[in-house]
Amino acid sequence: MTARTMTTGTVSTEALTTRAEPAPPTALDRALACAFALLGRLRGGRAVHGRGEAWHGELRVPAASRGSDVGGTERWGAPLLDEPGTHAVLVRRSRALGLPSWLPDVTGVAIRVLDAGGTGLHQDLLLDTGGRSVIARRVPTLHLAGHEQHYSSLLAWQAGSGKVMFGARTTGPSSLQLLLARSSGPWQAWATLTLTERLPPDAADALHLSPANTGAGLTPVGWLQRLRPDSYAASARGDADHV
């Protein structure tokens, strides 16, 4: 896919909107996508995670042999997870239902690792506030704005021959420690994420992330994950005509 590159603020349109080609939709895919699209129409925007803020950031994967509490030594089966390095990212933070800040809501943190698999091949990772234990990490949790501490991907992703879940914990107003876990294993530190420059509102609104963007070879696992890309796309467009 060839994208025309323009700048929106300091971010290219390609970086904001790149999406992988989805798999052929099933009847259930179409039904859910239609429901999300109609909800988006009623809300006048995205069905969920409609209003958000976005930043440039830096994701740093330290060397596995460092022996500190910044990361563990396990090999996860994907270069992005296993190889030390620093990656440019775009990060969007939003509340799922868009409730007033004085009401609890699920908070989402969506991360786009730019060019993770080569030029234009981005990797999107989607996290929501969730629990820490093996069971609780699969359940989204409600929090008041500013009181979020722990995030989880809720569902598993394929990395090499194994499955992993992604997590994060707040370490400062502009920083997160990113975590990895096997489906039934403990969380282990993987990388640090630092927010650097806030995107203008129009760029934040234009930033659409999807689990279908798997440039680093990290792919969603399971039938629930299979339903997400079409629903996300329909929610973002608020248009049921494409389903």
C-alpha positions as CSV (number, residue, x, y, z in Angstrom):
1,M,0.0,0.0,0.0
2,T,1.3,3.4,-1.0
3,A,0.3,6.4,1.1
4,R,0.6,10.1,0.2
5,T,2.5,11.7,3.1
6,M,1.4,15.1,4.4
7,T,2.2,16.8,7.7
8,T,-0.5,17.4,10.3
9,G,1.2,19.5,12.9
10,T,4.4,17.6,13.1
11,V,3.0,14.2,12.2
12,S,2.6,12.7,8.7
13,T,-0.9,11.6,7.6
14,E,0.5,8.2,6.8
15,A,1.8,7.8,10.4
16,L,-1.6,8.8,11.8
17,T,-3.9,6.6,9.6
18,T,-2.0,3.6,8.3
19,R,-4.0,0.5,8.5
20,A,-3.3,-3.1,7.4
21,E,-5.7,-4.8,5.0
22,P,-8.3,-6.6,7.1
23,A,-9.2,-10.3,6.7
24,P,-12.4,-11.0,4.8
25,P,-15.3,-10.2,7.2
26,T,-17.6,-12.8,8.6
27,A,-21.3,-12.2,9.2
28,L,-20.6,-11.5,12.9
29,D,-17.8,-9.1,11.9
30,R,-20.3,-7.2,9.7
31,A,-23.0,-7.1,12.5
32,L,-20.6,-5.8,15.1
33,A,-19.1,-3.3,12.7
34,C,-22.5,-2.0,11.8
35,A,-23.5,-1.6,15.4
36,F,-20.3,0.3,16.2
37,A,-20.8,2.5,13.1
38,L,-24.4,3.3,14.1
39,L,-23.3,4.1,17.7
40,G,-20.6,6.4,16.3
41,R,-23.2,8.2,14.2
42,L,-25.4,8.7,17.2
43,R,-22.5,10.0,19.2
44,G,-21.3,12.2,16.4
45,G,-17.8,10.6,16.3
46,R,-16.1,7.4,17.5
47,A,-18.4,4.9,19.3
48,V,-15.8,4.4,22.0
49,H,-12.6,6.3,23.0
50,G,-14.0,9.3,21.1
51,R,-12.1,12.1,22.8
52,G,-8.4,11.8,23.5
53,E,-5.1,13.4,23.8
54,A,-2.0,12.3,21.9
55,W,1.8,12.7,22.1
56,H,5.0,11.9,20.4
57,G,7.0,9.6,22.6
58,E,10.1,7.3,22.9
59,L,9.9,3.6,23.7
60,R,13.2,2.2,25.0
61,V,13.9,-1.5,25.2
62,P,17.0,-2.0,27.4
63,A,19.5,-4.8,27.0
64,A,18.3,-8.1,28.4
65,S,21.5,-8.7,30.3
66,R,21.3,-5.4,32.3
67,G,20.2,-7.2,35.5
68,S,18.2,-4.3,36.8
69,D,14.5,-3.9,37.6
70,V,13.9,-2.1,34.3
71,G,13.4,-5.4,32.5
72,G,13.7,-9.1,32.6
73,T,15.8,-11.6,30.7
74,E,13.2,-13.8,29.1
75,R,13.1,-14.1,25.3
76,W,9.6,-13.4,23.9
77,G,10.0,-14.5,20.3
78,A,9.8,-11.1,18.4
79,P,12.6,-8.6,17.6
80,L,10.6,-5.7,18.9
81,L,10.3,-7.4,22.3
82,D,13.7,-9.0,22.5
83,E,16.2,-6.6,20.8
84,P,17.4,-3.5,22.7
85,G,16.8,-0.2,21.0
86,T,14.9,3.0,21.0
87,H,11.7,3.5,18.9
88,A,9.7,6.6,18.0
89,V,6.0,6.2,19.0
90,L,2.7,8.0,18.9
91,V,0.6,7.6,22.0
92,R,-3.1,8.3,22.4
93,R,-4.9,8.4,25.8
94,S,-8.7,8.4,26.0
95,R,-11.6,7.5,28.1
96,A,-13.7,4.6,26.7
97,L,-17.2,6.1,27.3
98,G,-16.2,9.7,27.4
99,L,-17.8,10.2,30.8
100,P,-17.2,13.4,32.8
101,S,-13.9,13.3,34.7
102,W,-15.7,13.1,38.0
103,L,-17.2,9.7,37.0
104,P,-15.2,6.5,36.7
105,D,-14.4,5.2,33.2
106,V,-12.1,2.8,31.5
107,T,-9.0,4.6,30.3
108,G,-7.2,3.5,27.2
109,V,-3.6,3.9,26.2
110,A,-2.9,3.1,22.5
111,I,0.7,3.0,21.3
112,R,1.9,3.1,17.7
113,V,5.5,2.0,17.3
114,L,6.5,3.7,14.1
115,D,8.3,1.7,11.4
116,A,8.6,-1.3,13.8
117,G,8.8,-3.7,10.9
118,G,10.4,-1.4,8.4
119,T,9.4,1.8,6.7
120,G,5.7,2.3,7.0
121,L,5.1,-0.9,8.9
122,H,3.8,0.2,12.2
123,Q,2.9,-1.9,15.2
124,D,-0.2,-0.8,17.3
125,L,-0.6,-1.9,20.9
126,L,-3.9,-1.2,22.6
127,L,-4.2,-1.2,26.4
128,D,-7.0,-0.4,28.9
129,T,-7.0,0.0,32.6
130,G,-7.1,-3.5,34.0
131,G,-6.0,-5.7,36.9
132,R,-2.7,-7.2,37.7
133,S,-3.5,-10.9,38.5
134,V,-3.8,-13.7,35.9
135,I,-7.6,-13.4,36.0
136,A,-8.0,-9.6,36.6
137,R,-5.6,-8.7,33.7
138,R,-8.4,-9.8,31.4
139,V,-11.0,-7.5,32.8
140,P,-11.2,-3.7,32.2
141,T,-11.5,-1.6,35.3
142,L,-13.1,1.8,36.0
143,H,-11.1,4.7,37.4
144,L,-11.5,8.3,38.0
145,A,-9.4,10.5,35.7
146,G,-5.9,10.9,37.0
147,H,-6.1,7.7,39.2
148,E,-5.1,5.1,36.6
149,Q,-2.2,3.0,37.7
150,H,-2.2,-0.3,35.7
151,Y,-3.1,-1.2,32.2
152,S,-3.5,-4.5,30.3
153,S,-4.1,-5.6,26.7
154,L,-6.9,-7.8,28.2
155,L,-6.4,-10.3,25.3
156,A,-3.4,-12.2,24.1
157,W,-1.1,-11.6,21.1
158,Q,1.1,-14.0,19.2
159,A,4.8,-13.4,19.5
160,G,6.9,-16.0,17.7
161,S,5.7,-19.4,18.8
162,G,4.2,-18.1,22.1
163,K,1.4,-15.9,23.3
164,V,2.0,-12.8,25.4
165,M,-0.1,-10.1,27.1
166,F,1.0,-6.5,27.2
167,G,0.7,-4.3,30.3
168,A,1.8,-1.0,31.7
169,R,2.1,0.8,35.0
170,T,2.3,4.5,35.6
171,T,5.7,5.7,36.8
172,G,5.3,9.4,36.4
173,P,3.1,12.1,34.8
174,S,4.8,11.5,31.4
175,S,6.1,8.0,31.7
176,L,5.0,4.3,31.8
177,Q,6.8,1.1,32.4
178,L,5.7,-1.4,29.8
179,L,5.2,-5.0,30.9
180,L,4.9,-8.4,29.3
181,A,3.4,-11.7,30.6
182,R,2.7,-15.2,29.4
183,S,-1.0,-16.0,29.6
184,S,-0.7,-17.5,33.0
185,G,2.7,-16.0,34.1
186,P,3.7,-13.0,36.1
187,W,4.2,-9.5,34.7
188,Q,7.8,-8.8,33.7
189,A,9.2,-5.4,32.8
190,W,9.9,-5.0,29.1
191,A,10.5,-1.3,28.1
192,T,10.0,2.3,29.2
193,L,7.8,4.7,27.5
194,T,8.3,8.5,27.8
195,L,5.9,11.1,26.4
196,T,7.9,14.0,24.8
197,E,5.7,16.4,22.7
198,R,1.9,16.8,22.7
199,L,0.2,16.6,19.4
200,P,-2.2,19.4,18.3
201,P,-5.9,18.5,18.8
202,D,-6.5,17.9,15.0
203,A,-3.7,15.4,14.9
204,A,-4.9,13.6,18.0
205,D,-8.4,13.3,16.4
206,A,-6.9,12.0,13.2
207,L,-4.8,9.3,15.0
208,H,-6.6,5.9,14.5
209,L,-5.0,2.8,15.9
210,S,-6.0,-0.7,15.2
211,P,-5.0,-4.3,16.2
212,A,-4.8,-5.0,12.5
213,N,-1.5,-3.0,12.3
214,T,1.0,-5.7,13.0
215,G,4.2,-4.4,11.4
216,A,6.4,-5.9,14.0
217,G,4.9,-9.4,13.6
218,L,2.8,-9.2,16.8
219,T,-0.6,-10.5,15.9
220,P,-3.9,-10.6,17.9
221,V,-5.0,-14.1,19.0
222,G,-8.5,-15.5,19.4
223,W,-12.0,-14.8,18.0
224,L,-12.5,-11.7,20.1
225,Q,-9.4,-10.2,18.7
226,R,-10.6,-11.2,15.3
227,L,-13.7,-9.0,15.7
228,R,-11.8,-5.9,16.8
229,P,-10.3,-4.4,13.5
230,D,-13.6,-4.0,11.7
231,S,-15.4,-2.7,14.7
232,Y,-12.6,-0.2,15.4
233,A,-12.7,1.0,11.8
234,A,-16.5,1.3,11.8
235,S,-16.4,3.2,15.1
236,A,-13.8,5.6,13.8
237,R,-15.8,6.4,10.6
238,G,-19.3,6.4,12.1
239,D,-20.4,5.1,8.8
240,A,-22.3,1.8,8.3
241,D,-22.2,2.0,4.5
242,H,-19.0,0.1,4.2
243,V,-20.0,-3.0,6.1
